[in-house]
Amino acid sequence: QYFDNLNGEFTMDGNTYKLDKVNGLQWTSAGNVAFTITAHQYQSVPIFGELTLFTKDPETIQGAISFDDNNNVVAISPSIK
């Protein structure tokens, strides 16, 4: 559900990514979920007055999300916004 709320896009390490696929989710302990996603970095750059989209190859990103007792996200690593 966390990735659904991102509307297919997120920022990580100052770069913008497009979510391609959620490869896996696994509960690792109470309130913690490990994730594996595939995403590609992209950037829109104005060239001669028109926006041009540059994309990089897809990459696999692994991390973890921690939730509180009310299912609110309290931490995510790597930091994805």
BELWO-V679681 format. One record per helix or strand of 3 or more residues. SS is the DSSP state (H for helix, E for strand). FROM is the first residue (numbers start at 1). LEN is the number of residues. If there is no record, write none. Layout:
BEGIN
SS_FROM_LEN / SS_FROM_LEN
END
This chain:
BEGIN
H_4_3 / E_9_4 / E_15_15 / E_32_16 / E_50_6 / E_59_9 / E_73_5
END
